[in-house]
């Protein structure tokens, strides 16, 4: 995730810390069974200014690689006797087009869920002829086609060269037919503030992080002994890592949403693929692994390291991601409707 994304969520959510409204008693569903304990809703009361909400797009971040390391060392009285290191790096062969399919379908589902709760939902099509819309700035020349790109990472910032570091890479997409909105440190909602103010509507923009793998690191050490061990287990697993969202009202008061810690990585146990050997893979899987190592610049390869490929079951990944995102959309639509135009 880009550092600006973290900062913009923090800026929009600063006023949400002590707020607790009727959403605290919101009923759950099969995935989010305790919404108030799993999602930080921010200040939904800002939605009271209008019964119309602009949902221009969603962003989907679909994981295509990840790495996790762990270090354990023994020693006593300031002296080290043994150090153990382990690292696992996985690359997924998931088709980048799946990210855009997900963005398109999740966006449609979110709109339908909000309309079912009584919201008057509008999209880019409803405001594209306005002067404020015409002044918006857009990213160009996406390397994988319009509305699809690979998240750029700085290896030093990720700390991939450090023995106990972790890192992830993502394919990012917006719905088919759209481009990426260009925005700065304050996020996409603030970039659209003039549209929001001119049209006198609320605005809601979420980003869904879909993980395709898991890592579990364990390091064991003995203070006075001479043994240390380190192990990282990993494999395919489809999960909803997080959903961050920005919203504004016509008066430009805004807040942000994100998962609380206990909701990170929501899943139902669906793998979405299988591990194959890095030395004996299909060309598709081999290309995926090569892309990972180019992304991290060859850094991060430690003792007891493994580099493997997930041969993605794209249909399974997409179906499970839609199920998880749909459960989130259900909760958000019902929670936001508690304040619709009141």
Number of C-alpha atoms within 10 A of each C-alpha: 14 11 9 14 16 14 14 20 20 16 16 24 22 14 14 18 11 9 13 16 16 12 19 14 12 15 14 16 12 9 18 19 14 16 24 21 14 17 23 20 27 25 24 26 20 23 27 17 18 18 18 21 27 26 21 21 26 22 27 28 28 31 25 27 27 22 26 25 31 24 24 21 20 21 18 12 7 7 9 13 16 16 16 21 21 25 28 26 26 28 32 29 24 27 16 21 18 19 27 27 18 28 27 21 18 24 26 15 17 24 23 16 20 23 17 14 16 14 21 16 21 18 15 13 8 11 17 12 10 12 12 17 16 11 11 14 14 11 12 13 11 14 10 13 13 19 25 27 21 19 17 12 16 12 16 12 10 14 16 23 19 16 20 19 16 20 19 21 22 24 25 24 33 26 25 17 9 17 20 21 18 13 17 12 16 18 22 21 25 21 17 20 20 18 24 24 17 13 15 19 24 30 28 20 20 24 20 24 24 30 27 30 23 18 19 13 17 14 18 15 19 16 14 13 12 15 17 20 19 21 21 21 14 21 19 24 21 28 26 25 19 22 21 20 25 24 28 27 26 23 14 19 15 27 26 27 23 21 22 15 12 10 20 16 18 20 19 15 11 16 22 24 24 14 19 15 15 18 10 10 17 15 10 15 24 22 15 23 25 14 17 22 17 10 18 21 14 13 15 25 20 19 14 14 17 18 17 23 30 30 23 23 16 17 13 15 24 19 14 22 27 20 16 21 25 19 18 21 21 20 23 19 20 19 24 20 21 18 19 22 17 12
